[in-house]
């Protein structure tokens, strides 16, 4: 089977991570793959903020947990958080950012790095605290949070895929 397709079929969301930081070289490859995601009219509306700083990572975790109404770590202990945002002025911003998220997760899996899409980025970065963070990071513009892609080495075996549902695909010949 083609390695790219095999990677997409076998990639699973990881919900438990070792604290070990992933090498910057691997992170750079994952980020580059994210920047090559398809976007509406090739306008590249998304931006990615790579968070490796533990204090900032923990702040984002607390903000995300507050939106969810819990005090647990919604990032499952992952040491890296890739925040994907997209320019609200592009009608395809959510789709563009979603494709970036997919590229990030597939690229991570190809390198043996676990990932999981964590929602609530929209609410986190619509908040005043979120807007302050964006300004602090130098992210200027009218951006909407699309997702948090958490990365790290899995703390246990990668889960196996559930069987695919019936009638997932319909052919019209």
N, C-alpha and C positions, 0 to 999 in steps of 0.2 A: 504494500500500500504506500502511496505517496506520503512522505514524512510530514508535510504540512497538514494534509487532511487527517492523518493519524493523530497528530498533535491536537487538532481541533476536536476530534472525536473523544480523545482520552482526557482532555483538560477538565478538571473538576474544581469547584470552589473549595477552598481550604478554610476551615474554621478553628484553627489552633496552630500557633506558630512558636518556633524556637526564638529566643531573643537575639540570636546572631544576626549581625548586619550583613546584607548582601554586598558583594564587591561593587565598587563604583563602575567598573568596566561593564559588568552585567546590567546594572541599572541604566547606564548610558545606552546600551543596546535596546533594552526594553523601551526606553523613552523615544529613541529614534524610530522604532517600529510604530509607536503611537503617533508620531508626527506624519507617518505615511498613510494613515487611515484615509479612506475616501471621505470627501466633504462636498456638500452641495456646491456645484459650479466651481469646484476647486478653490473655494474662498478661504479655507483653513480657519474657520471661526473659533475652534477651540484653542485653549492654552492648557498647559499641564504645569502644576506646581509640585515639585518633588520634595517631600518633607522627610528628612533623615534625623533632624534635631529632635531628641526625645521630649523635651519640654513642649515644643510646638505640637508634636504628635499627640502628646497627652492632652494638651489643650483642645485639639480637634476632636479627640475621643470624647472628652467631657461635653463639648458642645453638641456633638452628634447624639450622645446618650440623653442629654437634656431634651432634645427634640423628640426622641423616642419615649421619654418618660421613665428612664431607668438610670441606675448608677453603675451599671456594668460596662465593660469595655466592648463597644460594638466592633472594634477593630481586631478582636480575638488575639491580642498580644503581638500583632504584626509590627515589626520595627520600622517599616517604610510605608508612607501613605502618599499616593499620587492623587492629587486633587485635579479633577478635570472640570474645567469651566468652559462655557462657550458664549460667544457674543450674542446677546439677546436680539440685536438688530438684524440678525440673519434668520430668515424663516425656517431654516433647516438646523438651527443650533442644537436642539435636543438630539436629532438624528446624528449630526456630525460628532457630537461629544460621545454618543453611544458607540459609534464605530471606533473612536479612539479607545474607549474602555475595552472593547473587544480585542483590538490589536494589542493593547498592553497585557491583557490576561493571557492571550495566546503566546505572545513573545516570552512572557515569564515562564509559562509551562514548558516551552521549548528549551529553556535553560535549567529546568529542574527546580524552579522557584514557584512556590505556591502563591495564589492570589485569590481575592474575593472582591466582588463589587459590593460596596456598602452604600446604601441609599442615604437620603436626607442631606445631601450636599446643597440642594436647592434652598432648603430652610436655613442651613448653617450660614451660607454666604449671603442670604437676604437679611440676616440679622445685623444689628449695629456692630457687634463684636466681629462678625465675619467680614464686614466691610472695612473695619479697622485693620484686620489681618491682611486683606488684599492690598490696602494702601501701604502698609508696612513692607510687604513683599514687592512693591513696585508694579503691581498688576493694575493697570489703568484701563478704564472702559466700562461698558455696561454688561457685565458678565453674570451668567446664571450658573449655579453649581449643578453639574450633571451627575457626578458620582465621585466616590473615594475608592480608588483601587489600592487595596492593601496588599503588601508584598512581604514575603519572608520564606524561610525554610519551614516546611510542614513539621509539626511536632509529632505527627503520627502518619500512618500510611494514607495515601491519597484515596478517598472513597471511590468505589466503583460506580459507574453510571447506572441509573435505573433503566429498565427497559423502556424503549420509546413507545409512546402511546399509539394506539391504532388510529388510522385516518389522519396521521400527521401531514401526509402529502396527498394531494389530489392531482391527478394528471388530466389534462384536457388535450386530447390528440386531434 
